[in-house]
Amino acid sequence: MNTPHTPREKTKVKYFNKLEQISELKSDERQTLNKVVDTFVFRTNDYYQSLINWDDPNDPIKRLIIPDAKELNDKGQLDASNEHAYTVAKGLEYKYDSTVIMLVNETCGAYCRFCFRKRLFMDDNDEVTKNISEALDYIRTHPEISNVLLTGGDPMVMSTSKLEPLVRQVREIDHVRIIRIGTKMPAFNPYRIIDDPSLLEMIKKYTTPTKKIYVVAHFNHPVEITDAAIQAINLLQKAGAIMVHQTPLIDGVNDDPLVLNELLNEMSFLGVTPYYVFQCRPTAGNRTFSVPLERAFEIFEMARVKCSGLAKRARFAMSHETGKIEVVGLTPNQIYFKYHRSAQNGNSGKFMAFKRNPDAYWFDDYIETQNTIDFPLSALNVQEWVDWGLMDKS
Ligand code: SF4
C-alpha cells in the first residue's frame, strides 16, 4: 500500500502515431487507412487502446480513435465555425463579450477522428503560439473579459511547468474571474492527472473563493469512465476545480439514447455537470460522424427522459459562426432555435422558427423561416420513447 512517504510508481502511457503500431488492424486495413492518416493525422495511446473491444465491429472507442476511410469522402471546411474571423491576437479568439479562447497548444492525448480543430494538428497551421504576451495584453485592456478558456489541442498535455506560467499570468489579471481548462485527458490518459501532484497543486493555488478554475471535461462514451478516470476527476475536484462535461453527438459513438443517458447520468453522479451536447461541426472529414440535426435532437431528448434534473442541465447546441445556437424544440413542421450566445449582441436570446428539414446537418441547411409558431408544440415520437424502454405504455 502507498503511504505519503512511498509515492506510487508512475504509470507510463505510451503514445502511438502510426497505424503500424496497432497490431489488431489487418495489413490491408492499415494500407487503406494510411491514406486517411496522410490527410488527417492519427494519435492514440496504449491506455486508451485498452478500452477497445476488438471483437465488437461497432466498438465506440474504436470508432472514435481509429481512422475511417469515409473521412476522405467529404471535402468540408477545416474551420467550419470560422474561428479565424474572431482571432484578435495570435492564439486568441474573442467572440462573446465575457469570454475569450486561448489556443495554447496543438496536441491532444489522442486525436478524436471527428475533431473540429483538426486543422491545428496540420503542419502548415500557425494559429497557436508559445508567446502569449500579445494575447495577455489584449485581455488586460478589455475589462469586460471575465472568462478565459485555455484550449487547443489540450492544455493538460503540456507539462505542468509549461502550463503553470500560463495559468499564473492569466490569474494575475484582476478582472478575469474564471479560468476554464478544456481537456480530454481524464478520458484519454487519466494518469496525466493521477501521477502529477504539481498539476493539482497548481489548481489549488489558482482557484480561490471568488475566482475559480473550471475543468471542461470531454467524455464521449460511458466506457471512458474507468476507475482511473474517476480517480482523476476526484483529484481535480479535491484540488478545487469545478468540473463540467461536454460532448458532441457522434454517429456510432453516442447516438443511442441509452448510451447518452448513461453518460449524462454518470457525469452527474461524479459531480461533473453536464454542460453541452454539441451537434458535430461540418468540419472536413466529419460527415461520416455526423447525425442529421433533427434526429440528433430527438436522441438528445430521449436520452434526457431518465435523467435527474441535475443530469439534464446540458443544452443541445451548435457552435455556429454567428454564435452558440441551441435547438429548443420540434413540431411536425417546424424546428425552433435560440441564440444561447451570440457574436452580435443584437441576436442574443433571439428565437427562430424554421421549416423542418430532416436532411439538415447544420444551421445553414435551414432556409425557410416561419414567423408563426406551430401547434401542437411537440413532434417528439412518444412511441419511440416506449420502444427504447424510456417510458411505460400506460
Ligand atoms: S480532445 Fe478535442 S481538441 Fe483534442 S482531438 Fe478531441 S475534439 Fe479535438
Boltz pocket constraint, residues with backbone or C-beta under 6 A from the ligand:
constraints:
  - pocket:
      binder: B
      contacts: [[A, 107], [A, 108], [A, 109], [A, 110], [A, 111], [A, 112], [A, 114], [A, 115], [A, 116], [A, 117], [A, 118], [A, 152], [A, 153], [A, 154], [A, 183], [A, 184], [A, 218]]
      max_distance: 6.0
